[in-house]
Amino acid sequence: MREEEFHLKFFMCVIRSHQVVRTPQSTAAEASTSNRLIPRPPPKTDASQSLYTDDDPGTEEGIPHLQTEWIMTHEEHHAARTLGVGKAIAVLTSGGDAQGMNAAVRAVVRVGIFTGARVFFVHEGYQGLVDGGDHIREATWESVSMMLQLGGTVIGSARCKDFREREGRLRAAHNLVKRGITNLCVIGGDGSLTGADTFRSEWSDLLSDLQKAGKITAEEATRSSYLNIVGLVGSIDNDFCGTDMTIGTDSALHRITEIVDAITTTAQSHQRTFVLEVMGRHCGYLALVTSLSCGADWVFIPECPPDDNWEDHLCRRLSETRTRGSRLNIIIVAEGAIDRNGKPITSEGVKDLVVKRLGYDTRVTVLGHVQRGGTPSAFDRILGSRMGVEAVMALLEGTPDTPACVVSLSGNQAVRLPLMECVQVTKDVTKAMDEKRFDEAMKLRGRSFMNNWEVYKLLAHIRPPAPKIEEAGWSYVGGWTGQGGSKLGTKRTLPKKSFEQISANITKFNIQGLVIIGGFEAYTGGLELMEGRKQFDELCIPFVVIPATVSNNVPGSDFSVGADTALNTICTTCDRIKQSAAGTKRRVFIIETMGGYCGYLATMAGLAAGADAAYIFEEPFTIRDLQANVEHLVQKMKTTVKRGLVLRNEKCNENYTTDFIFNLYSEEGKGIFDSRKNVLGHMQQGGSPTPFDRNFATKMGAKAMNWMAGKIKESYRNGRIFANTPDSGCVLGMRKRALVFQPVTELQNQTDFEHRIPKEQWWLKLRPILKILAKYEIDLDTSEHAHLEHISRKRSGEATV
């Protein structure tokens, strides 16, 4: 059974990213010259296949979509530059703040300006919309500089009673009409988005009343005859149905994980039990993913209350872990946790139970609003940016017949869903819990949520068998989840030269299957093992490769364990560097990232950190390109944003080294800006893993072992294991929305072995957006549309799964 990623990074195309990609038939340079574009497959007519199930969106009934190419005309490429001419967009943030909102605001402003539209900030949410005046101000390109790395919302958010009343909405409509604003982007939770839909549905009547009262003219009413609404969901709880991930959730997980890691050290020192209460009044996502990321002993969530005798189970679980040598216990409680009768399960109540029954030294930590604070993670910056770009396109393509929609993440794709359908399903979850229909509530949360729950139960609630080999006992790996590096050790040695020793050890230790965790060497090592089966029968055992490398260059997987942690390290460093430049002014930083020949880290860090350029091997560049980048920075220094950030992948060009680029920028920038360089080096491989990497690795490991158990059973013959088919040696990788097993031999033709990268890499499609947000004069293809889908049909499809 295939499964969704626990929270698939929104690094995939959230916009209609129909830009150049490297293909086996043409290089990036050739594609760039010819403007060849590979379109995304058309959306499925059966909408139930694209949100709650694990079906691969790139296939239809198991048959891959054929890739086609076409040549776009200059006029079609140029369309985006004029799409917004004569139009105005307002953007506001409402309800509780969430990290990543500023990234979304920044993207809306810059892409809106890119299309020729005027863009306005609405300060203090709906209250600013009602009050008007200085609360509604036109934005400039420079006014969103340095917003990307800030938590919260720079333009402010507030609860607004006035907007709930028709009189308040009448004043808001007047303020928009007078400024010619007919497009509204609302970033908030379900309550904020519901208010936006009400506003849109009343728009015609509000204009009629304003005209009758003489507050607007007939011409103004005609010019503003309809209002387009697009919503982006900003909520750390990830409680909005219709999207796999909401803005702010990943950052909240970072805060929680940091705190749990810190608590773990003191808990181990004193043999304590800690009960941590996290946010989630109606949704247990934060609690559930935290429990997986931190190896918690127990988690309480509102969607799936524990059985009636949970107190006995909990105490037995805690005592068993202590008996196995653990010096601490971690219990995670969502603030909305309840039992089967609907009675609240509180953190204090759990503490009292543990103290009374077991006598353990137990402490309670209520995380509170610290979960909302801090710098947004790389994921949330890119999520907000991608959603902001798609929101602008949805607004400018809107018609009077277009319903208010919400930009949603479904697997690796952006979809537009009717706003109120999503709100209704979100309310249905709460209603199902209120009526104690907990199984239905879990289904409504989606397959990814349920998969997380199944993995949690597997790791936390199943009694481990008595160990036969002490070295790999259950408690041996306790506490490994939050540790960086590799406890088992790792080397780049390949198996080919040591087949005899390997075969002997397989026999000696009766090894029946092999899990290989690593990067490109792990993949090539797998190929060598397949080849070695011709000589050594002992190598005929099933094996699976789990991609784990900061470079994210393993064929067969869109993501590798470790890449997200490295990306966040780079972003944190870039934030500090940019902050240092805020005081000095007129300074450009050249940063070298890791990745070998793979430009993933440089590109995605550039997108998350707001870089002016990112040089990579996959997109060849010349001295003329370097000169153009210098000229771009020269012009930038004439604005109020007097700093620059340039990223360079370590092997992007053997001649244009980091020193060369630094010297070039230093020479050409004399008298205008000065340059600094920084080689980040192996600090990108250190530190504690991020929540995404912890959870991704956990699910990959669980999936791999389920597969391994099946393969061993399948390959058992005459008292021994003999596996010699291509599908007995696989790479387990994330492809779009599914974890899939792919034979290593079938991935060979997809691999550039000389440069140790896949021939096709999805993230290359995002590079034009990096340039647009950095204010380069490039064209954006708008020939492909994200179609409106319906969540109600998705719900009916889910019920049959």
C-alpha positions, -999 to 999 in steps of 0.1 A, spaced: 0 0 0 14 34 -10 12 63 14 14 100 14 43 118 29 36 130 64 38 166 52 51 168 17 74 198 15 58 224 -6 89 226 -27 70 211 -56 52 233 -81 25 252 -62 22 275 -91 18 267 -127 55 262 -129 58 253 -166 94 264 -168 124 248 -183 135 214 -170 165 193 -179 155 163 -199 174 133 -212 169 146 -247 182 181 -242 204 200 -218 192 229 -197 210 253 -220 193 239 -251 159 240 -234 165 276 -223 174 286 -258 144 269 -275 119 277 -248 109 240 -247 85 233 -219 73 200 -205 37 205 -194 22 190 -162 -3 162 -169 -39 173 -171 -59 171 -139 -79 140 -133 -116 141 -140 -122 121 -109 -113 146 -82 -115 120 -55 -82 107 -67 -62 138 -59 -66 148 -22 -72 120 2 -58 90 -15 -23 79 -22 -27 75 -60 2 88 -80 -11 119 -98 12 112 -127 -6 80 -137 -41 70 -147 -50 35 -139 -14 25 -138 -5 39 -172 20 68 -172 9 100 -189 30 106 -220 52 137 -218 46 162 -246 64 193 -256 54 225 -274 69 258 -284 55 288 -267 53 321 -285 68 352 -272 33 367 -268 22 338 -246 53 341 -225 48 378 -222 12 375 -211 19 374 -174 37 408 -176 5 425 -186 -21 402 -169 -26 427 -140 -25 460 -159 -53 482 -148 -62 459 -118 -56 463 -81 -50 437 -54 -53 440 -16 -37 415 7 -45 411 44 -37 387 72 -65 378 97 -70 357 128 -41 341 146 -7 348 132 14 320 117 50 319 106 53 321 68 25 347 64 51 373 56 65 351 28 30 349 13 25 387 16 59 393 -1 50 369 -30 16 385 -35 31 420 -36 61 412 -59 43 389 -83 13 413 -84 37 442 -93 54 418 -118 21 414 -137 15 451 -138 -11 453 -110 -12 477 -81 -10 460 -48 -22 473 -14 -14 463 21 -44 461 45 -30 466 80 -46 450 110 -67 425 91 -104 431 86 -104 459 111 -80 478 87 -104 470 58 -133 486 78 -114 516 91 -96 525 58 -74 555 58 -37 547 64 -46 511 72 -48 506 34 -15 515 18 -1 508 -16 29 485 -15 62 488 -34 88 462 -43 111 475 -16 84 476 11 84 438 14 122 435 17 135 417 47 100 403 55 108 367 44 126 356 75 103 373 100 77 354 120 42 366 127 27 391 102 43 424 95 11 440 83 -7 430 115 -37 409 123 -67 415 146 -101 401 155 -128 423 141 -163 424 154 -172 453 130 -167 431 99 -192 406 113 -219 432 109 -232 443 76 -225 480 84 -188 471 88 -187 453 55 -204 483 39 -176 505 51 -150 480 39 -166 479 5 -165 517 3 -128 517 11 -120 492 -16 -142 508 -43 -126 542 -37 -92 527 -43 -103 507 -73 -95 474 -56 -115 444 -69 -92 416 -59 -87 405 -23 -62 379 -10 -70 368 25 -45 349 46 -60 333 77 -80 304 91 -115 291 83 -132 319 102 -113 346 83 -120 329 50 -157 324 57 -159 362 63 -143 368 30 -169 346 12 -197 364 29 -182 397 18 -180 385 -18 -216 372 -18 -229 405 -6 -208 426 -29 -235 436 -54 -259 446 -27 -232 466 -9 -224 485 -40 -261 492 -46 -265 506 -11 -233 527 -14 -245 542 -47 -280 549 -33 -264 567 -3 -243 588 -27 -210 575 -14 -199 561 -47 -207 570 -83 -224 549 -109 -191 548 -128 -172 535 -97 -199 509 -91 -196 497 -127 -158 496 -125 -160 475 -93 -189 454 -103 -175 422 -89 -150 412 -63 -126 383 -66 -116 365 -34 -87 340 -30 -78 325 4 -45 312 17 -47 291 49 -25 304 77 -28 282 108 -2 264 128 -27 237 137 -30 223 102 -67 220 109 -81 231 75 -95 204 53 -86 206 16 -49 212 20 -21 188 30 -3 216 49 -11 250 61 12 280 64 29 280 98 26 243 108 61 233 99 76 262 119 54 254 149 68 218 147 103 233 147 96 252 179 80 222 196 108 199 186 135 223 199 117 224 233 113 186 235 150 181 226 159 206 254 136 189 279 149 155 270 184 162 283 171 173 318 146 145 319 174 119 313 195 135 339 169 131 366 149 101 353 118 122 349 85 120 330 75 151 311 39 158 299 39 184 272 8 202 261 8 215 225 -17 236 206 -46 219 187 -80 226 201 -98 206 173 -69 190 155 -42 167 168 -17 172 139 10 190 159 8 165 188 8 135 165 38 146 143 57 157 174 52 123 190 67 107 158 95 133 156 106 129 192 99 93 199 72 100 225 58 72 246 22 83 243 1 110 225 -34 122 231 -53 138 202 -90 148 198 -97 128 166 -89 94 182 -95 93 219 -79 63 238 -98 33 248 -117 33 281 -90 16 300 -62 39 287 -49 47 321 -38 11 326 -23 9 291 -4 42 296 11 32 330 21 -2 317 38 14 287 57 38 309 69 11 333 80 -12 304 102 15 289 118 22 322 124 -16 327 142 -16 293 166 10 306 150 43 294 157 72 318 128 94 306 92 93 294 77 119 271 39 122 268 24 147 243 -11 161 249 -31 182 224 -50 209 241 -82 196 227 -76 160 237 -107 141 250 -117 106 261 -143 84 244 -170 101 264 -159 136 254 -144 144 287 -112 166 284 -78 148 290 -56 175 305 -18 176 309 -23 181 347 -46 151 348 -21 129 331 6 141 354 -15 133 385 -22 98 371 15 90 365 25 103 400 -3 84 417 1 51 399 38 49 393 54 75 416 75 89 388 90 124 391 66 141 366 66 176 353 42 195 330 52 220 303 25 239 285 41 254 253 15 280 246 22 308 222 59 300 219 47 277 191 35 307 171 68 326 175 102 326 160 116 326 125 97 306 99 112 274 86 125 270 51 94 250 43 70 277 54 89 304 35 87 284 3 51 273 10 40 309 16 59 321 -15 44 294 -38 9 299 -25 13 337 -29 23 333 -65 -7 311 -73 -31 334 -54 -21 363 -77 -27 342 -108 -61 330 -94 -72 365 -87 -62 380 -120 -77 351 -140 -110 354 -120 -143 362 -136 -177 371 -121 -186 334 -123 -155 322 -104 -164 312 -69 -142 323 -40 -115 298 -38 -87 287 -16 -52 278 -29 -45 243 -16 -17 219 -15 -26 184 -28 4 161 -28 29 181 -49 4 202 -68 -15 234 -63 -52 231 -67 -79 257 -63 -108 245 -42 -142 263 -36 -135 281 -3 -168 272 14 -166 235 5 -133 233 24 -148 253 53 -178 229 54 -156 198 55 -135 214 83 -167 219 103 -177 184 95 -146 171 113 -155 190 145 -191 179 142 -181 142 139 -159 145 170 -188 162 189 -210 133 179 -184 107 188 -180 95 152 -142 94 156 -135 70 128 -152 94 104 -133 123 118 -100 105 111 -111 98 75 -120 134 70 -86 144 81 -72 125 52 -49 96 44 -17 112 54 -31 119 89 -42 83 92 -9 70 80 9 91 107 -14 76 133 -7 40 121 30 45 123 27 60 158 7 30 170 33 7 154 62 23 172 46 32 205 18 8 213 31 -26 202 51 -46 227 85 -54 213 94 -90 210 121 -105 232 154 -97 215 174 -126 200 204 -104 191 212 -80 219 230 -55 196 197 -46 179 173 -47 208 143 -24 210 159 -1 235 192 1 216 178 27 193 160 47 220 165 84 216 180 82 182 152 101 165 165 136 175 202 130 169 220 142 139 247 123 119 247 85 119 250 65 151 260 34 131 287 52 113 290 57 75 317 55 49 318 60 11 333 25 6 314 5 -21 308 -32 -18 323 -45 -51 358 -50 -38 346 -68 -7 320 -93 -20 337 -123 -4 338 -107 31 303 -94 27 290 -129 16 308 -145 45 293 -122 71 258 -126 55 262 -163 62 278 -159 96 251 -137 110 222 -153 90 213 -119 75 181 -123 54 176 -87 43 195 -55 41 184 -19 46 209 6 31 206 42 43 227 67 24 233 89 -6 245 83 -41 270 57 -29 241 37 -13 224 37 -46 255 27 -66 263 2 -39 229 -13 -45 236 -16 -82 269 -34 -74 251 -58 -51 227 -67 -79 256 -73 -102 274 -94 -76 245 -118 -73 258 -134 -105 289 -146 -86 277 -149 -50 244 -166 -40 247 -151 -5 240 -117 -21 206 -129 -33 187 -114 -4 162 -85 -6 176 -50 0 162 -15 0 179 18 -3 166 47 18 179 80 3 197 100 30 220 128 18 220 166 22 226 169 -16 192 154 -25 207 137 -56 195 101 -53 176 89 -84 141 76 -77 132 101 -49 122 138 -49 135 141 -14 163 126 7 165 124 44 188 152 57 182 177 29 156 196 48 179 200 78 207 213 56 184 237 39 172 251 72 209 255 83 217 274 52 186 297 56 195 304 92 230 314 82 217 336 54 193 353 77 222 362 101 243 374 72 215 396 58 209 410 92 246 420 95 243 438 62 213 458 74 236 480 94 265 484 70 244 489 38 257 484 2 271 449 8 267 418 -13 274 383 2 285 354 -19 277 321 -2 289 287 -13 266 257 -5 272 220 -6 255 196 -30 282 183 -53 268 188 -89 232 190 -76 219 225 -72 190 216 -50 203 233 -18 214 265 -36 181 269 -54 158 261 -26 179 281 -1 179 310 -25 141 308 -27 137 306 11 163 332 19 154 357 -8 186 355 -28 194 377 -58 209 348 -77 218 311 -73 244 295 -96 240 258 -102 255 232 -125 221 222 -141 216 257 -154 248 267 -173 258 303 -170 284 325 -188 304 356 -180 276 376 -196 252 361 -170 275 371 -142 278 406 -156 240 409 -158 237 398 -122 263 425 -112 243 451 -131 212 440 -114 228 445 -80 241 479 -90 206 490 -98 193 474 -65 218 496 -45 200 527 -59 168 516 -40 162 514 -3 173 478 -3 210 482 -2 222 446 3 225 415 -19 227 377 -14 242 354 -40 244 316 -36 267 293 -55 266 255 -56 300 241 -49 305 224 -83 283 247 -105 313 256 -127 350 245 -125 362 278 -138 338 303 -122 348 294 -87 335 311 -55 368 331 -54 363 341 -90 328 353 -85 338 371 -53 367 388 -71 344 397 -101 317 412 -78 344 430 -58 359 446 -89 327 455 -107 311 468 -75 339 493 -66 324 525 -53 289 510 -54 290 480 -30 315 458 -13 315 420 -13 320 393 12 322 356 8 313 327 30 319 289 24 294 271 47 311 238 44 303 208 67 282 229 91 254 220 66 257 184 76 256 190 114 230 198 140 197 181 151 174 169 123 143 190 115 108 177 123 104 169 86 135 148 84 127 130 116 92 121 105 101 114 69 129 90 80 106 73 105 79 67 79 105 56 53 120 31 78 86 17 87 76 14 51 109 -3 42 105 -29 70 70 -38 60 83 -43 24 112 -63 37 91 -86 57 70 -94 26 100 -99 4 116 -123 29 85 -144 31 81 -143 -7 118 -153 -12 119 -182 13 127 -215 -5 140 -248 9 150 -234 42 169 -203 29 163 -169 14 169 -166 -24 159 -133 -40 172 -127 -75 145 -107 -93 149 -70 -102 122 -59 -77 141 -75 -48 166 -47 -48 149 -13 -47 152 24 -39 123 36 -16 116 71 -27 90 99 -25 75 105 -60 49 132 -60 25 121 -33 35 85 -28 63 64 -13 72 40 -40 97 11 -44 117 12 -76 142 -14 -87 177 0 -87 183 -15 -121 154 4 -136 168 37 -124 201 34 -143 188 51 -174 175 80 -153 209 87 -138 238 109 -148 266 88 -132 294 112 -142 278 141 -122 260 119 -97 226 134 -102 192 123 -117 187 133 -153 154 150 -145 150 171 -113 116 186 -104 129 216 -85 144 231 -116 109 243 -125 109 266 -96 140 286 -106 121 312 -127 101 321 -96 133 328 -77 143 353 -104 109 369 -105 109 375 -67 144 390 -71 130 415 -97 146 401 -128 130 410 -162 120 375 -173 89 360 -188 65 337 -169 45 311 -188 8 313 -179 -5 290 -206 -14 262 -181 -41 267 -156 -47 252 -122 -83 240 -124 -109 244 -98 -118 211 -82 -144 201 -56 -137 188 -22 -171 173 -18 -163 147 -45 -130 140 -28 -149 132 5 -171 107 -12 -140 91 -28 -123 88 6 -152 69 20 -146 40 -4 -108 37 4 
